[in-house]
Structure formats: C-alpha cells, structure tokens
Amino acid sequence: MTATTFHQAISTLQSHGYVSNSVLHQECGNISMKLITRGVRLEIGSSQRERHCSRKTSGSIQASSSSYQTSESNPISIPSNGTNKDPSKKPSEAALILIRHGESLWNEKNLFTGCVDVPLTKKGVEEAVEAGKRISNIPIDMIYTSSLIRAQMTAMLAMTQHRRKKVPIVMHDENEQAKAWSQIFSEETKKQCIPVVTAWQLNERMYGELQGLNKQETADKYGKEQVHEWRRSYDIPPPNGESLEMCAERAVAYFKEQIEPQLQAGKNVMIAAHGNSLRSIIMYLDKLTSQEVISLELSTGIPMLYIVKEGKYIRRGSPAAPTEAGVYAYTKNLAKYRQKLDEMLH
C-alpha cells in the first residue's frame, strides 16, 4: 500500500513538470517521509562503539534510492543523533569530508597559534576556495567546524564553490533568545540551507605558554629537540598546554557522540577544523597507533574524503587526485549524485 502511494506521488510530481531529477527526488523525499510513521528506525549496521548525544532536536529519515540526497525535512534544524534502528532497512552510505583550514596570519608569521582566534591570510582564503572547488560535486547535508574563525572561514569560503548552491547557516543555540532570533520562517528557504555547527571540541590543541611565540626563536631558546618533542610527541604537552593525546580525547569523543550518528543515519558531513583535531579524528577512523599518528601530516586546504558504509570508514584520499572521475568511480551512489547535479544545473 505504501509503495503504491509513493509511486503515485512520483507520477503526480512528474505530471507537474519538475525540470530535473534532483528536484523531483527532493520533493519525493518529502512525500516519502510523510508515509513513514513515527518510531521507524534506520538500520545503521552493527557496531560496538558507544554513542550518546545531549542534543534533543528533531531529525528525519528519507525513503530513497540514493543515499546522497538531502534528507532533512527541516534542513536548518540540527538532526537528532539518537538514530533509531529498523532491521528492515539497509545500512546507509554517506560521505565524510575533512578539511584543514587554510593558512592563517600567524601561520604566515611562523607563530604558535593553538587556540588563539586568528583569521586567514589571502593565501588561506585562496586555499579555502580551491578546497571548495575540489568538493563541489560531493553532497553535503551538515557542516561542523571548530569555534575558531580560521576554520569557519574555510568552511564558508569552500561552500561558495559548491554546485548545489545551498547556503551554510551557523546554528545558534547558546540560549533560547539566540534560537528564537535566528529562526527562518520560509520552508522553501530552509530547504536551500545547510546547518553549520560550531564546537570548541574541534579546536586546535591548546599550545599553552608557546602560543604567540615565534617557532624559530622558541627552538633557539629551548632547543630543537625539546620543541620537536612538544610539537610531535603524542603524550607530552607544552608548558600549561595540551598534548596530542589530550586533544584527541575531546575531539574524538565529540566525533563519536555528535557527528558519527549523523553519518550512520546517511547524512553527508563536512568537517573544517585544524591539524591536530583532524589528526586525532583520522587516528580514530584509520585505527592508527600513537606512533603512526605523530608522523601524519595534513596539508592546508586539501580535502580528504571518506565513504562511510556498513559501519566502516573507507578512505579515498583527496577528491582532487588522481582525477575527479576516479573518485566518483569509487561508489555508484556518488556517481548518481553527480549525474543529478549535471541534470539540474545544465
């Protein structure tokens, strides 16, 4: 009965002359959601990882032949990560994009930055825009950034290049007034927005008493070996600062509690953050040891793509290499999304 009604809805939408498959799909997604009763659970595959979320905002599930379509009934609300399970549902497939922010003004001056809130340089802006071009055909339903402006600038500038042309909207839930004042009252506008969640847990590691010091002068003062130990060891923090291990504790915990459930529910997520917070998350995704992670280097403004399927994270590297076509060959669903973009925008 449900399937018959759903296909009748598709026929009705086609008869009204929707100009593209992607638009049609989005409307059908909304129809299908109305056919799903409350309490339906989405199978996200077996996993022994513990998940928890303190946010209690509303989410939704989409009945769709493609995992790479926007699935929010209210895209500008932060979806609940208390994803329910239903044995009749197949595991979702999702995309995860990680981007280290572009060059900051203190990177340019060779200063220890850490949690000091410094903006991008002109080069950093260009790197963010270039990163956006490299992910312009990859679906994004949600964006997470740190609370620092260089990561937020990177995310926003990258999204100016996305072919879907959805608008990233920073979510403000500091208090009830902030929520009330940032409401959007057009349902059509909401459909064209992507929620952006900022979190201090994704910040760069705090460099303590090194913050603001010149790196070369610090090496001259304390010795290259000591500074190298502070910067590259796993569990030795700089004076009154965080070690990589301490940074990983907060960043990975946040990823597990807030971001991972969205991916398992089929949401496509971009994270714009920092060298050490992203290094920590990659350590978790790729199951790296403490020795392997300290040698992991991340270039500024170069996106990393993961496919999330059946509870596993499959790293595909940068969408820019070796060729864009090669990336889309990794998954049929991603190729279908690219095709729908072409049909909608050309």
N, C-alpha and C positions, 0 to 999 in steps of 0.2 A: 504494500500500500504506500509506504513512504517513498520507495524508489519510483513508483508510478507518478506520484505527486511531484517529486523532484524533477523528473524528466518533462512533465507537463509545464512546470515553471520555466525550464530551459527553453522549451518551444515558444512559450509566451514572450520571453525576453528576446528571442531571435526575431519574432514577428514584429517587434517594436523597433527593429533596425539598429541594434547596437553595432558600432562601427568596428569593433575589434574584439578578438577573442579574450584579451586580457581584461577588458572592461566587463564583457559578458561574464567571465569567470568570477570576477569580484562580486557582481550582483548575485550570481548563482550561489556564491559562498554565503551571502547574507540570507538568501532564501533557505538554504540547507540548514543553517543554524536554527532557524525557526522550527524546523522539523525535528530537531534534537531536543528531547526533554531534559529538564534539569536532572543532574545526577549522573549523566552519561560520563563514563571515564575513558580516557585515552591510553591505550597500551603504549608504554614508552620503553619496553624491553626490560629484561631482568638486570638488576644492579644491586650491589650490596652497599653502595655508598649512601650515607645518611644524608637526608635532605630536610631542610627546615626553612621556613620563611615567616618573617614577622609582619610583612605587608598583607593587608586584607582587602585588596581591591579586586574588582571583578575581572574575570577573564572569559575566554570563549574558545570553542572548538569548531573547526571547519570541516565539513564533509567535502572532500575534494580529491580529484585525481592527481593533483600536483601538490607536492609539499612546499613548493617555492612561491606560493601566493600569499598575499597579506591575509592574515586570519583573524584579525580583531574585529569584533562588532563595534567596538568603540576604540579606535586605534590610539587615542590620546590618553586613555587610562592605562595605568601600569598593570599588565595582566597578573593575575594571581599565580604564584608558583606552586600552589597546592594542587598540582595537576592530578586529576583522578585517573583511574585505570579502568579499562574495559577489555576483557580477554578477546572480544570480537574485533577489536581494532588492531591494525598492523602498526608496527613501530614507525614513528615519524622519522623523516630525514630533514636535516637542517644545515644551514651554512653558518660558520663562525669565522669572523674576520677580526684579526688583531692588527692594530696599527700603533707603532711607537710614534709619539709626537715629532713634529719637525724641529729643526734647530731653534733653540731659544737664545735670547740675548745674552744669557750667562754661559751657554754653550760656546757662543762666539767669543766670549771674553776668557774662556778656559777657567771658569769659576765653578766650584762645587755648588750645585743648585739645591738638590734634595727637595724639601717641601716648601722652599721659598717660591712664591707665586709670580713667575716671570713669563712674559709673553714671547711669541715667536719673532724671529728676525724675518727680513724679507725673504731670505733663502728658505727659512722654515715655512713661510706661507706658500712658497712655490712647491716645496716638498709635499705639503698637505694637499695642494691642488692636484699634483701629479699622482699622489696616492688615490685621490678620488677618481681620477681617470682610469686607474687600474682596476677599480672595483665597480665601475659604472654600470656593469651589466649583471652584477651579483645582487640578489634580493636582500633587502634589509627591512626587518619589522621593528627592531628595537636597537637603541644605541646606549651604551654605557661608557661613561668617561670618569676620570678622577675629578676631584674638586678643584684642580689647578687649571688655570686659564690656557696654558700651552696645549694641554690635551683637549680641552673643549674647543679651542680654535681649530685644531687639527680635524676634529670630527665635523665641525660645521663647514669648514672650507672643503673638506672631502665631499660632503653631500651636495655641494653646489654643482658637482660634476656628474651626479648620478642621473641616468637616463629617465628614471621613473619620475623625477622632479617632485618628489614628496618633500615637505618642509619639516626639518627637525625642530621639535619643540621641547625646550627644557622643562621638566616637570618640577613644580614647586609644591612640596608637601610639608614644609617646615612647621606650619601651623594651619589652623582652619581658615584664617583670613587669607593666607597665601593660596590655599586651594581654591577658595571662593573667587578671589580676584583673577586667577589665571584660567578660569573656565572658558571653554569655547562653546558657543550656542548654535553653531551651524553643523548639522550632522554631515553634510557634504564636505565641509572644510575638514572635519575630523578624519574623514576617510583619506585625505591627502596629507596627513601629518604622520610623523614618526616620533614616538616618545623618546626623550633623552633623559636618562637617569644619571645623576652625578653622585659619586660616592668617594668619601675620603679613603676608604679601604683600598682603592685602586691608585692612590697617590704613589709617587716615587718614594723610595725609602728615605727616612729622615737621616741626614748626614751629621747631625749633632753639631759639634763645635767646628766642623770643617765647612759648614755652609757659608758661602760668600768668600771663602779663601781661594786664592789662585792655586791651581793644581801644581804647577811647576814650583812655585815658591814654597808650597807645603812639602813637596818632595825634597827640596833643598834643606828645609828646616828639620824634618823628622826622618829623612832618609827614604830612598825609593822603595826599599823592601817593606818598610813599615806602612807607607801609603798604599802600596800594592796589596798588602795584607788587608787593610781596611776596605779597599775597593773591591777586591776579588775573592776574599775568603768567604766561606758560607756562614760561619757562626761567630766571627769576630767583628764586633761593631766598632765604628769610630767613637771617639770620646763623646759620651752622652747621646749617642745616635743609635740607629737600628742596624743590625746585621741583615744579610740577605735572608737568613732563616726567620728572623722576626718579621720582615716584610712579607715573606711567603705565608706566614701564619694568618695574617689578616687578609691578604689578597686572595689566597686560595679558599679560605673559609667563606669569604663573600661570594666568590665564584660558585662554590658548591650550593650555597644557600639561596642566592638570588638569581644567578644567571643560568646555571645548569638546568634547573627545572623548565625555563623558557625554551631552551634548546631541545629538551626531551619532549616538549609539547609541540615541536615543529616550528617554533619561532626562529627566524634568521637574525642573528645578532652580530653587531659590530662593537668592538671594544677599542677605544682610543685611550691609551694610557702611557706608561713610562717603561724605561729599560728594565728596571728591577721588578716592578709589579707584573709586567708581562712575562719576564723571565721566570718568575715564580709560577705563573699560570701555565706556561709551557712545560715547566718541570712536572706539573700535575698531569697535563694532557698527554705528554710523551713518556711519562714514567721515568724521568731522568733521575740519576743519583745526584747527591750533593756535589760530587766531584765533576760530573758531567755538566751540571747547570752553571758552574762558575766559569766555564770556558765558552758558554753560549753568548754570542754577540748578536745584537739586533740593530739593524740599520734604521736610521730615522726615516720616516715616511714611506717605508716599504711594507705593504700589507702581507700578512700571512693568512692563508685560507685553510680551514679545516672543514671536512664533511662529517657531520655527526649522524651516525646511523646505528641502530640497534645497540645503543649504549656505548658505542666505540667512537673515538676521535681519530679520523683519518687525515693526516696532514698532507696538504697538496702544495705547500710552499707558497711562493708569491704568485698571484694571478698574472703577473707580467712575464713569467718565464716558465717554459721556453717560449710558448706562444699562447695567446688568449684562447685560440681554438683548442689547444691541448688541455686547458683547464676544463672546458666545457665537455670534453670527451670523458672526463672522469665520472660523470653522473648524468643519466638520462634526464632526470628532473631538472637539473640546472640547464641543460641544453633546451628543454622545453620552455623554461622561463625566458631564456634569451630569445627564442623564437617568438614568444608572445610580445616581448618588448619591441622587436622588429615590426611585428604586425600592427602594434598600437601606435608607434611613433613614426612610421614611414607610410 
